[in-house]
Amino acid sequence: MALPDDGKSYTPTGHAIKSWLMGDHAIATSKALFELSLYTGEILTDLFGEDSYFADAGQF
């Protein structure tokens, strides 16, 4: 929360926030080549529940 107040630090905005929070490895569940019910890892959704992503790109 202090990043916007720090003039020396980069503060992501817009679509860059998702990339920054997810480590630039956001893989949409719509890209899965398997049934999502078989996936045992965590799935994240956006604020409105419209899009979902695998929380762990390595486990994907």
PyMOL Python script that loads the backbone (N, CA, C, O; Angstrom):
from pymol import cmd

cmd.read_pdbstr("""\
ATOM      1  N   MET A   1       0.815  -1.193   0.000  1.00  0.00           N
ATOM      2  CA  MET A   1       0.000   0.000   0.000  1.00  0.00           C
ATOM      3  C   MET A   1       0.860   1.259   0.000  1.00  0.00           C
ATOM      4  O   MET A   1       0.385   2.339  -0.351  1.00  0.00           O
ATOM      5  N   ALA A   2       2.104   1.123   0.387  1.00  0.00           N
ATOM      6  CA  ALA A   2       2.983   2.284   0.436  1.00  0.00           C
ATOM      7  C   ALA A   2       3.628   2.586  -0.918  1.00  0.00           C
ATOM      8  O   ALA A   2       4.194   3.665  -1.095  1.00  0.00           O
ATOM      9  N   LEU A   3       3.556   1.668  -1.863  1.00  0.00           N
ATOM     10  CA  LEU A   3       4.213   1.887  -3.155  1.00  0.00           C
ATOM     11  C   LEU A   3       3.777   3.159  -3.864  1.00  0.00           C
ATOM     12  O   LEU A   3       4.639   3.879  -4.368  1.00  0.00           O
ATOM     13  N   PRO A   4       2.484   3.477  -3.932  1.00  0.00           N
ATOM     14  CA  PRO A   4       2.101   4.705  -4.638  1.00  0.00           C
ATOM     15  C   PRO A   4       2.694   5.979  -4.033  1.00  0.00           C
ATOM     16  O   PRO A   4       2.890   6.971  -4.735  1.00  0.00           O
ATOM     17  N   ASP A   5       2.977   5.947  -2.739  1.00  0.00           N
ATOM     18  CA  ASP A   5       3.530   7.123  -2.067  1.00  0.00           C
ATOM     19  C   ASP A   5       5.044   7.220  -2.206  1.00  0.00           C
ATOM     20  O   ASP A   5       5.627   8.272  -1.939  1.00  0.00           O
ATOM     21  N   ASP A   6       5.683   6.132  -2.621  1.00  0.00           N
ATOM     22  CA  ASP A   6       7.134   6.104  -2.765  1.00  0.00           C
ATOM     23  C   ASP A   6       7.489   6.459  -4.203  1.00  0.00           C
ATOM     24  O   ASP A   6       7.235   5.671  -5.115  1.00  0.00           O
ATOM     25  N   GLY A   7       8.061   7.613  -4.413  1.00  0.00           N
ATOM     26  CA  GLY A   7       8.382   8.089  -5.751  1.00  0.00           C
ATOM     27  C   GLY A   7       9.482   7.305  -6.447  1.00  0.00           C
ATOM     28  O   GLY A   7       9.666   7.454  -7.655  1.00  0.00           O
ATOM     29  N   LYS A   8      10.224   6.464  -5.710  1.00  0.00           N
ATOM     30  CA  LYS A   8      11.326   5.702  -6.288  1.00  0.00           C
ATOM     31  C   LYS A   8      10.904   4.304  -6.739  1.00  0.00           C
ATOM     32  O   LYS A   8      11.602   3.681  -7.540  1.00  0.00           O
ATOM     33  N   SER A   9       9.788   3.809  -6.246  1.00  0.00           N
ATOM     34  CA  SER A   9       9.351   2.448  -6.547  1.00  0.00           C
ATOM     35  C   SER A   9       8.351   2.427  -7.689  1.00  0.00           C
ATOM     36  O   SER A   9       7.580   3.367  -7.882  1.00  0.00           O
ATOM     37  N   TYR A  10       8.378   1.333  -8.444  1.00  0.00           N
ATOM     38  CA  TYR A  10       7.424   1.127  -9.532  1.00  0.00           C
ATOM     39  C   TYR A  10       6.092   0.677  -8.953  1.00  0.00           C
ATOM     40  O   TYR A  10       6.049  -0.243  -8.136  1.00  0.00           O
ATOM     41  N   THR A  11       5.029   1.304  -9.360  1.00  0.00           N
ATOM     42  CA  THR A  11       3.690   0.926  -8.929  1.00  0.00           C
ATOM     43  C   THR A  11       2.900   0.469 -10.146  1.00  0.00           C
ATOM     44  O   THR A  11       2.595   1.281 -11.019  1.00  0.00           O
ATOM     45  N   PRO A  12       2.562  -0.820 -10.221  1.00  0.00           N
ATOM     46  CA  PRO A  12       1.798  -1.296 -11.373  1.00  0.00           C
ATOM     47  C   PRO A  12       0.373  -0.773 -11.349  1.00  0.00           C
ATOM     48  O   PRO A  12      -0.209  -0.570 -10.284  1.00  0.00           O
ATOM     49  N   THR A  13      -0.182  -0.558 -12.531  1.00  0.00           N
ATOM     50  CA  THR A  13      -1.562  -0.113 -12.651  1.00  0.00           C
ATOM     51  C   THR A  13      -2.245  -0.920 -13.752  1.00  0.00           C
ATOM     52  O   THR A  13      -1.577  -1.552 -14.570  1.00  0.00           O
ATOM     53  N   GLY A  14      -3.553  -0.896 -13.771  1.00  0.00           N
ATOM     54  CA  GLY A  14      -4.320  -1.553 -14.828  1.00  0.00           C
ATOM     55  C   GLY A  14      -4.050  -3.037 -14.916  1.00  0.00           C
ATOM     56  O   GLY A  14      -4.012  -3.729 -13.899  1.00  0.00           O
ATOM     57  N   HIS A  15      -3.861  -3.533 -16.144  1.00  0.00           N
ATOM     58  CA  HIS A  15      -3.627  -4.958 -16.358  1.00  0.00           C
ATOM     59  C   HIS A  15      -2.306  -5.424 -15.765  1.00  0.00           C
ATOM     60  O   HIS A  15      -2.139  -6.614 -15.498  1.00  0.00           O
ATOM     61  N   ALA A  16      -1.372  -4.517 -15.556  1.00  0.00           N
ATOM     62  CA  ALA A  16      -0.077  -4.890 -14.991  1.00  0.00           C
ATOM     63  C   ALA A  16      -0.201  -5.359 -13.546  1.00  0.00           C
ATOM     64  O   ALA A  16       0.665  -6.086 -13.059  1.00  0.00           O
ATOM     65  N   ILE A  17      -1.253  -4.957 -12.861  1.00  0.00           N
ATOM     66  CA  ILE A  17      -1.440  -5.382 -11.468  1.00  0.00           C
ATOM     67  C   ILE A  17      -1.618  -6.897 -11.405  1.00  0.00           C
ATOM     68  O   ILE A  17      -0.997  -7.552 -10.567  1.00  0.00           O
ATOM     69  N   LYS A  18      -2.452  -7.464 -12.274  1.00  0.00           N
ATOM     70  CA  LYS A  18      -2.677  -8.913 -12.279  1.00  0.00           C
ATOM     71  C   LYS A  18      -1.359  -9.637 -12.541  1.00  0.00           C
ATOM     72  O   LYS A  18      -1.038 -10.611 -11.860  1.00  0.00           O
ATOM     73  N   SER A  19      -0.609  -9.173 -13.507  1.00  0.00           N
ATOM     74  CA  SER A  19       0.660  -9.793 -13.839  1.00  0.00           C
ATOM     75  C   SER A  19       1.624  -9.700 -12.654  1.00  0.00           C
ATOM     76  O   SER A  19       2.335 -10.661 -12.357  1.00  0.00           O
ATOM     77  N   TRP A  20       1.650  -8.569 -11.990  1.00  0.00           N
ATOM     78  CA  TRP A  20       2.535  -8.355 -10.855  1.00  0.00           C
ATOM     79  C   TRP A  20       2.138  -9.257  -9.685  1.00  0.00           C
ATOM     80  O   TRP A  20       3.008  -9.852  -9.051  1.00  0.00           O
ATOM     81  N   LEU A  21       0.866  -9.366  -9.394  1.00  0.00           N
ATOM     82  CA  LEU A  21       0.399 -10.179  -8.276  1.00  0.00           C
ATOM     83  C   LEU A  21       0.573 -11.675  -8.522  1.00  0.00           C
ATOM     84  O   LEU A  21       0.865 -12.427  -7.591  1.00  0.00           O
ATOM     85  N   MET A  22       0.399 -12.105  -9.754  1.00  0.00           N
ATOM     86  CA  MET A  22       0.459 -13.528 -10.067  1.00  0.00           C
ATOM     87  C   MET A  22       1.834 -13.951 -10.571  1.00  0.00           C
ATOM     88  O   MET A  22       1.991 -15.068 -11.065  1.00  0.00           O
ATOM     89  N   GLY A  23       2.815 -13.092 -10.457  1.00  0.00           N
ATOM     90  CA  GLY A  23       4.163 -13.449 -10.853  1.00  0.00           C
ATOM     91  C   GLY A  23       4.335 -13.602 -12.352  1.00  0.00           C
ATOM     92  O   GLY A  23       5.231 -14.313 -12.806  1.00  0.00           O
ATOM     93  N   ASP A  24       3.495 -12.948 -13.113  1.00  0.00           N
ATOM     94  CA  ASP A  24       3.567 -12.951 -14.575  1.00  0.00           C
ATOM     95  C   ASP A  24       3.326 -14.338 -15.167  1.00  0.00           C
ATOM     96  O   ASP A  24       3.769 -14.629 -16.278  1.00  0.00           O
ATOM     97  N   HIS A  25       2.623 -15.194 -14.420  1.00  0.00           N
ATOM     98  CA  HIS A  25       2.337 -16.546 -14.875  1.00  0.00           C
ATOM     99  C   HIS A  25       0.844 -16.843 -14.774  1.00  0.00           C
ATOM    100  O   HIS A  25       0.463 -17.918 -14.312  1.00  0.00           O
ATOM    101  N   ALA A  26       0.024 -15.942 -15.183  1.00  0.00           N
ATOM    102  CA  ALA A  26      -1.419 -16.147 -15.099  1.00  0.00           C
ATOM    103  C   ALA A  26      -1.865 -17.066 -16.239  1.00  0.00           C
ATOM    104  O   ALA A  26      -1.797 -16.693 -17.410  1.00  0.00           O
ATOM    105  N   ILE A  27      -2.318 -18.262 -15.884  1.00  0.00           N
ATOM    106  CA  ILE A  27      -2.801 -19.207 -16.875  1.00  0.00           C
ATOM    107  C   ILE A  27      -4.299 -19.360 -16.671  1.00  0.00           C
ATOM    108  O   ILE A  27      -4.747 -19.847 -15.632  1.00  0.00           O
ATOM    109  N   ALA A  28      -5.058 -18.950 -17.648  1.00  0.00           N
ATOM    110  CA  ALA A  28      -6.514 -19.006 -17.556  1.00  0.00           C
ATOM    111  C   ALA A  28      -6.992 -20.456 -17.560  1.00  0.00           C
ATOM    112  O   ALA A  28      -6.459 -21.290 -18.292  1.00  0.00           O
ATOM    113  N   THR A  29      -7.991 -20.748 -16.744  1.00  0.00           N
ATOM    114  CA  THR A  29      -8.535 -22.109 -16.697  1.00  0.00           C
ATOM    115  C   THR A  29      -9.192 -22.486 -18.017  1.00  0.00           C
ATOM    116  O   THR A  29      -9.352 -23.670 -18.311  1.00  0.00           O
ATOM    117  N   SER A  30      -9.567 -21.511 -18.802  1.00  0.00           N
ATOM    118  CA  SER A  30     -10.174 -21.797 -20.101  1.00  0.00           C
ATOM    119  C   SER A  30      -9.176 -22.428 -21.069  1.00  0.00           C
ATOM    120  O   SER A  30      -9.578 -22.971 -22.098  1.00  0.00           O
ATOM    121  N   LYS A  31      -7.892 -22.364 -20.757  1.00  0.00           N
ATOM    122  CA  LYS A  31      -6.845 -22.946 -21.600  1.00  0.00           C
ATOM    123  C   LYS A  31      -6.519 -24.386 -21.225  1.00  0.00           C
ATOM    124  O   LYS A  31      -5.716 -25.027 -21.903  1.00  0.00           O
ATOM    125  N   ALA A  32      -7.118 -24.902 -20.170  1.00  0.00           N
ATOM    126  CA  ALA A  32      -6.820 -26.258 -19.699  1.00  0.00           C
ATOM    127  C   ALA A  32      -7.247 -27.300 -20.723  1.00  0.00           C
ATOM    128  O   ALA A  32      -8.299 -27.178 -21.351  1.00  0.00           O
ATOM    129  N   LEU A  33      -6.421 -28.321 -20.882  1.00  0.00           N
ATOM    130  CA  LEU A  33      -6.720 -29.423 -21.789  1.00  0.00           C
ATOM    131  C   LEU A  33      -7.266 -30.628 -21.016  1.00  0.00           C
ATOM    132  O   LEU A  33      -7.264 -31.751 -21.518  1.00  0.00           O
ATOM    133  N   PHE A  34      -7.726 -30.381 -19.800  1.00  0.00           N
ATOM    134  CA  PHE A  34      -8.243 -31.433 -18.938  1.00  0.00           C
ATOM    135  C   PHE A  34      -9.466 -30.911 -18.189  1.00  0.00           C
ATOM    136  O   PHE A  34      -9.735 -29.710 -18.179  1.00  0.00           O
ATOM    137  N   GLU A  35     -10.194 -31.815 -17.572  1.00  0.00           N
ATOM    138  CA  GLU A  35     -11.363 -31.428 -16.775  1.00  0.00           C
ATOM    139  C   GLU A  35     -10.902 -30.683 -15.526  1.00  0.00           C
ATOM    140  O   GLU A  35     -10.017 -31.158 -14.815  1.00  0.00           O
ATOM    141  N   LEU A  36     -11.484 -29.537 -15.258  1.00  0.00           N
ATOM    142  CA  LEU A  36     -11.084 -28.759 -14.084  1.00  0.00           C
ATOM    143  C   LEU A  36     -11.363 -29.504 -12.785  1.00  0.00           C
ATOM    144  O   LEU A  36     -10.706 -29.247 -11.776  1.00  0.00           O
ATOM    145  N   SER A  37     -12.317 -30.413 -12.790  1.00  0.00           N
ATOM    146  CA  SER A  37     -12.627 -31.187 -11.581  1.00  0.00           C
ATOM    147  C   SER A  37     -11.457 -32.092 -11.188  1.00  0.00           C
ATOM    148  O   SER A  37     -11.374 -32.508 -10.032  1.00  0.00           O
ATOM    149  N   LEU A  38     -10.553 -32.405 -12.122  1.00  0.00           N
ATOM    150  CA  LEU A  38      -9.394 -33.244 -11.835  1.00  0.00           C
ATOM    151  C   LEU A  38      -8.236 -32.448 -11.230  1.00  0.00           C
ATOM    152  O   LEU A  38      -7.302 -33.033 -10.681  1.00  0.00           O
ATOM    153  N   TYR A  39      -8.291 -31.141 -11.327  1.00  0.00           N
ATOM    154  CA  TYR A  39      -7.220 -30.278 -10.822  1.00  0.00           C
ATOM    155  C   TYR A  39      -7.372 -30.124  -9.316  1.00  0.00           C
ATOM    156  O   TYR A  39      -8.421 -29.694  -8.837  1.00  0.00           O
ATOM    157  N   THR A  40      -6.327 -30.474  -8.565  1.00  0.00           N
ATOM    158  CA  THR A  40      -6.411 -30.435  -7.101  1.00  0.00           C
ATOM    159  C   THR A  40      -5.871 -29.141  -6.511  1.00  0.00           C
ATOM    160  O   THR A  40      -6.004 -28.910  -5.309  1.00  0.00           O
ATOM    161  N   GLY A  41      -5.264 -28.296  -7.336  1.00  0.00           N
ATOM    162  CA  GLY A  41      -4.714 -27.040  -6.837  1.00  0.00           C
ATOM    163  C   GLY A  41      -5.773 -25.958  -6.704  1.00  0.00           C
ATOM    164  O   GLY A  41      -6.954 -26.171  -6.979  1.00  0.00           O
ATOM    165  N   GLU A  42      -5.317 -24.807  -6.280  1.00  0.00           N
ATOM    166  CA  GLU A  42      -6.212 -23.665  -6.072  1.00  0.00           C
ATOM    167  C   GLU A  42      -6.474 -22.931  -7.380  1.00  0.00           C
ATOM    168  O   GLU A  42      -5.581 -22.796  -8.216  1.00  0.00           O
ATOM    169  N   ILE A  43      -7.689 -22.465  -7.549  1.00  0.00           N
ATOM    170  CA  ILE A  43      -8.078 -21.669  -8.708  1.00  0.00           C
ATOM    171  C   ILE A  43      -8.529 -20.304  -8.209  1.00  0.00           C
ATOM    172  O   ILE A  43      -9.354 -20.205  -7.301  1.00  0.00           O
ATOM    173  N   LEU A  44      -7.986 -19.263  -8.804  1.00  0.00           N
ATOM    174  CA  LEU A  44      -8.326 -17.887  -8.441  1.00  0.00           C
ATOM    175  C   LEU A  44      -9.316 -17.325  -9.444  1.00  0.00           C
ATOM    176  O   LEU A  44      -9.273 -17.675 -10.624  1.00  0.00           O
ATOM    177  N   THR A  45     -10.198 -16.464  -8.989  1.00  0.00           N
ATOM    178  CA  THR A  45     -11.133 -15.798  -9.882  1.00  0.00           C
ATOM    179  C   THR A  45     -10.951 -14.295  -9.751  1.00  0.00           C
ATOM    180  O   THR A  45     -10.428 -13.804  -8.751  1.00  0.00           O
ATOM    181  N   ASP A  46     -11.393 -13.567 -10.780  1.00  0.00           N
ATOM    182  CA  ASP A  46     -11.313 -12.114 -10.710  1.00  0.00           C
ATOM    183  C   ASP A  46     -12.437 -11.590  -9.819  1.00  0.00           C
ATOM    184  O   ASP A  46     -13.259 -12.357  -9.318  1.00  0.00           O
ATOM    185  N   LEU A  47     -12.456 -10.316  -9.637  1.00  0.00           N
ATOM    186  CA  LEU A  47     -13.412  -9.674  -8.734  1.00  0.00           C
ATOM    187  C   LEU A  47     -14.858 -10.004  -9.072  1.00  0.00           C
ATOM    188  O   LEU A  47     -15.688 -10.133  -8.173  1.00  0.00           O
ATOM    189  N   PHE A  48     -15.166 -10.140 -10.343  1.00  0.00           N
ATOM    190  CA  PHE A  48     -16.540 -10.367 -10.767  1.00  0.00           C
ATOM    191  C   PHE A  48     -16.840 -11.836 -11.039  1.00  0.00           C
ATOM    192  O   PHE A  48     -17.974 -12.174 -11.381  1.00  0.00           O
ATOM    193  N   GLY A  49     -15.850 -12.718 -10.894  1.00  0.00           N
ATOM    194  CA  GLY A  49     -16.046 -14.138 -11.122  1.00  0.00           C
ATOM    195  C   GLY A  49     -16.175 -14.511 -12.589  1.00  0.00           C
ATOM    196  O   GLY A  49     -16.625 -15.610 -12.914  1.00  0.00           O
ATOM    197  N   GLU A  50     -15.791 -13.620 -13.464  1.00  0.00           N
ATOM    198  CA  GLU A  50     -15.903 -13.878 -14.900  1.00  0.00           C
ATOM    199  C   GLU A  50     -14.741 -14.704 -15.429  1.00  0.00           C
ATOM    200  O   GLU A  50     -14.938 -15.558 -16.294  1.00  0.00           O
ATOM    201  N   ASP A  51     -13.550 -14.468 -14.932  1.00  0.00           N
ATOM    202  CA  ASP A  51     -12.351 -15.164 -15.383  1.00  0.00           C
ATOM    203  C   ASP A  51     -11.740 -15.906 -14.205  1.00  0.00           C
ATOM    204  O   ASP A  51     -11.802 -15.435 -13.069  1.00  0.00           O
ATOM    205  N   SER A  52     -11.150 -17.064 -14.473  1.00  0.00           N
ATOM    206  CA  SER A  52     -10.472 -17.808 -13.413  1.00  0.00           C
ATOM    207  C   SER A  52      -9.104 -18.251 -13.902  1.00  0.00           C
ATOM    208  O   SER A  52      -8.883 -18.439 -15.098  1.00  0.00           O
ATOM    209  N   TYR A  53      -8.195 -18.411 -12.958  1.00  0.00           N
ATOM    210  CA  TYR A  53      -6.797 -18.687 -13.250  1.00  0.00           C
ATOM    211  C   TYR A  53      -6.259 -19.734 -12.285  1.00  0.00           C
ATOM    212  O   TYR A  53      -6.716 -19.835 -11.146  1.00  0.00           O
ATOM    213  N   PHE A  54      -5.289 -20.511 -12.747  1.00  0.00           N
ATOM    214  CA  PHE A  54      -4.623 -21.455 -11.873  1.00  0.00           C
ATOM    215  C   PHE A  54      -3.686 -20.687 -10.959  1.00  0.00           C
ATOM    216  O   PHE A  54      -2.890 -19.875 -11.431  1.00  0.00           O
ATOM    217  N   ALA A  55      -3.768 -20.931  -9.648  1.00  0.00           N
ATOM    218  CA  ALA A  55      -2.962 -20.189  -8.685  1.00  0.00           C
ATOM    219  C   ALA A  55      -1.491 -20.576  -8.759  1.00  0.00           C
ATOM    220  O   ALA A  55      -0.624 -19.748  -8.478  1.00  0.00           O
ATOM    221  N   ASP A  56      -1.194 -21.815  -9.132  1.00  0.00           N
ATOM    222  CA  ASP A  56       0.165 -22.308  -9.171  1.00  0.00           C
ATOM    223  C   ASP A  56       0.503 -22.765 -10.583  1.00  0.00           C
ATOM    224  O   ASP A  56       0.114 -23.856 -11.000  1.00  0.00           O
ATOM    225  N   ALA A  57       1.228 -21.929 -11.315  1.00  0.00           N
ATOM    226  CA  ALA A  57       1.558 -22.255 -12.707  1.00  0.00           C
ATOM    227  C   ALA A  57       2.422 -23.504 -12.780  1.00  0.00           C
ATOM    228  O   ALA A  57       2.330 -24.253 -13.753  1.00  0.00           O
ATOM    229  N   GLY A  58       3.263 -23.750 -11.772  1.00  0.00           N
ATOM    230  CA  GLY A  58       4.106 -24.935 -11.748  1.00  0.00           C
ATOM    231  C   GLY A  58       3.297 -26.205 -11.607  1.00  0.00           C
ATOM    232  O   GLY A  58       3.607 -27.209 -12.249  1.00  0.00           O
ATOM    233  N   GLN A  59       2.275 -26.181 -10.788  1.00  0.00           N
ATOM    234  CA  GLN A  59       1.429 -27.361 -10.600  1.00  0.00           C
ATOM    235  C   GLN A  59       0.564 -27.598 -11.844  1.00  0.00           C
ATOM    236  O   GLN A  59       0.238 -28.740 -12.169  1.00  0.00           O
ATOM    237  N   PHE A  60       0.202 -26.529 -12.528  1.00  0.00           N
ATOM    238  CA  PHE A  60      -0.583 -26.657 -13.756  1.00  0.00           C
ATOM    239  C   PHE A  60       0.170 -27.527 -14.731  1.00  0.00           C
ATOM    240  O   PHE A  60      -0.309 -27.770 -15.839  1.00  0.00           O
TER     241      PHE A  60
END
""", "prot")
cmd.dss("prot")
cmd.show_as("cartoon", "prot")
cmd.util.cbc("prot")
cmd.orient("prot")
